[in-house]
Amino acid sequence: MGATARPALGLPDRVEHDLAGGALLLLLLGHVRRHGPIHGYALIKAMEETTGRTHWKEGTIYPVLGRLEQEGLLRADWQVGGRGPPRKMYVLTRAGDHALDRARLVWHQTRDALDELLEEP
Amino acid sequence: MNIQTYLDRLARRLHHLNPQQRHAALTEIHGHLHEEARRLHADGLAPAAAEAAAIEAFGRPEEIAVAYGPQGGEVRGETGEVLLRIARGTGRAAAATGRGAGQVLKVLGIVALVAVGVALVVLLGVLAFAGTALVTFQDEIREAVPRPIYGYSDERDMTEPRTELHTNGFDVGPEMKEFRIVFDTAPEAGCVRIRLTDPSGDTVNVNGNGCDATSYGTTFTEQGRWTVEYAFIAYAGSVDAEAWGFERAR
């Protein structure tokens, strides 16, 4: 499996890419808060819908969910039944809720600072 | 590649997870691929093509395995490529180095273990021999090791011409086969006469007038109370006396 050359991204694409990537934890926790209980597949599709495009390899989201679960920010329960394999359903814990509130403050501060900086003189 | 083949390949790359974690991860991923393939099939793709497309979007097993590793987590497309290249290169180098180093370490380990084993056997042999020797020769050792039975040390500064007497002694029991007594005198001025008297009251040793520095010792055998008399005559200086007994074998 050889590496394929990728075209260099322009600045707007890179900014979008970086912002979406940097906001991954916020996006994950925010979607779980809004839609939970939610399984990984639905979560990833919801994130793609929110951000408008795919910024991550889908499969690499699951380890992040696992870590958030280990850290106690998410709780997961297996849902068995229906068609297909069992699903792991995620909900936000109280600690996750608090962490998301604090992270949202940081996000707002960053956004406000950038808005002020980038505003036309 | 179908979903099951993909999951088998991924399972082989998730050996750093414990069985429970690996099973949970594979079950969750199976659910995702199943759902995505079903959606793509509903959109018009053939079943095999739908599975292949779902797998392609999900990521290669190598990427997913890295993401589940200790440094893993969020792995974006480009990051995954870099991580994979590093992991592949590091892995190959480590494997090549590891095989050679492993053989050397294995041989060294075996040699070290054998050496430690031999040293332990030798040490145990020496200890066993020493223990036997100590038991066998315990009487001889006891007879050869002296036991202190008497000690006297004094300093005098008698500037006036006069005589002071000091008398003490020690007991020699039946357990003792002999004893040795040594007197040391160091007069700066004056004399010290030392008289050693046996249990019968007979003087067995006297150092004359003791006006010069002397050191002498003698061995005796008689049991009972031995007496030592020190007569300091206008004496300035020091005196030391010690005796050791040698026990009989039991």
Interface residues (C-beta under 8 A of the other chain):
Chain A: M1 A3 R6 H17 G21 L24 H39 G40 Y41 I44 T54 H55 W56 K57 E58 G59 T60 I61 Y62 P63 V64 G66 R67 G84 P85 P86 R87 K88
Chain B: Q21 A24 A25 T27 E28 I29 H30 G31 H32 H34 E35 E36 R38 A57 F58 G59 R60 E63 I64 A67 Y68 G72 G73 E74 V75 R76 G77 E78 G80 E81 R85
